[in-house]
Amino acid sequence: MKQGTIELISFALIFLSLQFWWIRMTIKNGRTGEVDKWGQKTTQKQPNELEKTKQDLERLFRS
């Protein structure tokens, strides 16, 4: 084997495992909604401004 082969293989394995982890966490967070910096799901105590505006517009268009 040439010099540096083992290092390149280990670097590639680490890189691929991090990519797999990143994709898995992205999919998981997309399913569970927004999470805080500790990975816990955040709950909104009051609807945000965009949601309020959306509901107002839907009410206007229905009537």
For each residue, the residues with C-beta under 8 A, 3 or more apart:
1: 5 6
2: 5
3:
4: 7 8
5: 1 2 8 9
6: 1 9 10
7: 4 10 11
8: 4 5 11 12
9: 5 6 12 13
10: 6 7 13 14
11: 7 8 14 15
12: 8 9 15 16
13: 9 10 16 17
14: 10 11 17 18
15: 11 12 18 19
16: 12 13 19 20
17: 13 14 20 21
18: 14 15 21 22
19: 15 16 22 23
20: 16 17 23 24
21: 17 18 24 25
22: 18 19 25 26
23: 19 20 26 27
24: 20 21 27 28
25: 21 22 28 29
26: 22 23 29 30
27: 23 24 30 31
28: 24 25 31 32
29: 25 26 32 33 34 35
30: 26 27
31: 27 28
32: 28 29 35 41
33: 29 41 42
34: 29 41 42
35: 29 32 38 39 40 41 42
36: 39 40 42
37:
38: 35
39: 35 36
40: 35 36
41: 32 33 34 35
42: 33 34 35 36
43:
44: 47 48
45:
46:
47: 44 51 52 55
48: 44 51 52
49: 52 53
50: 53 54
51: 47 48 54 55
52: 47 48 49 55 56
53: 49 50 56 57
54: 50 51 57 58
55: 47 51 52 58 59
56: 52 53 59 60
57: 53 54 60 61
58: 54 55 61 62
59: 55 56 62 63
60: 56 57 63
61: 57 58
62: 58 59
63: 59 60
